[in-house]
Amino acid sequence: MFAWFSKFRHKMFADRPLTRMEAIMPNVCADFEAELIELNSENNHMHLLVNYPPKVAVTRLVNSLKGVPSHRLRQEFPDLVRHYYRANKLWSGSYFTGPAGSTPLSVVKQDMQQQNRPG
């Protein structure tokens, strides 16, 4: 499981950028031979459940999952560029990663689906 916040924890997500991000993220995962199992967001942070092979460095995967959508969203949604013009980033530099542990995946997915998705 991965989680990260928007830069300065600004409330940034509306339905259109989040829907676009949902289309971008599986392609980024595929580049790493990983599978995006679940993605959801509240208005200032993302949660992703990703199955990735042990040969993948978590830092590289997370940096791509943060960087590629950030670049594309800033190109496609000029309002995000205006909002983050000083930082030139959508995300804070930090992130959380942790195993799903012994919790069944269905429970983790259900918990993620119950977030208050903006829109």
Residue pairs with C-beta under 8 A, 6 or more apart in sequence:
1 47
1 48
1 49
1 50
1 96
1 97
1 98
1 99
1 100
1 108
2 46
2 47
2 48
2 49
2 50
2 62
2 65
2 95
2 96
2 97
3 45
3 46
3 47
3 48
3 95
3 96
3 97
4 45
4 46
4 62
4 66
4 91
4 92
4 94
4 95
4 96
5 44
5 45
5 91
5 92
5 94
6 12
6 13
6 44
6 45
6 90
6 91
6 92
7 84
7 87
7 89
7 90
7 91
7 92
8 87
8 92
9 44
9 45
9 92
10 44
10 83
10 84
11 43
11 44
11 118
12 43
12 44
12 80
12 83
12 84
12 90
13 41
13 42
13 43
13 44
13 118
14 118
14 119
15 118
15 119
16 77
17 73
17 76
17 77
17 80
18 41
18 117
18 118
18 119
20 69
20 72
20 73
20 76
20 77
21 39
21 41
21 46
21 69
21 73
22 39
24 68
24 69
24 72
25 36
25 39
25 48
25 65
25 69
26 36
28 64
28 65
28 68
28 69
29 35
29 36
29 50
29 52
29 61
29 65
31 64
32 52
32 53
32 56
32 60
32 61
32 64
33 52
33 53
33 56
34 50
34 51
34 52
34 53
34 56
34 61
35 50
35 51
35 52
36 48
36 49
36 50
37 49
37 50
37 51
37 105
37 109
38 47
38 48
38 49
38 108
38 109
38 112
38 113
39 46
39 47
39 48
39 49
39 112
40 46
40 47
40 112
40 113
40 115
40 117
41 47
41 115
41 117
41 118
42 115
42 116
42 117
42 118
43 116
43 118
47 112
47 115
48 65
49 100
49 105
49 108
49 109
49 112
50 61
50 65
52 58
52 61
58 97
62 95
62 97
66 90
66 91
66 95
69 90
70 89
70 90
70 91
73 80
73 90
74 80
74 81
74 84
74 90
80 90
84 90
100 108
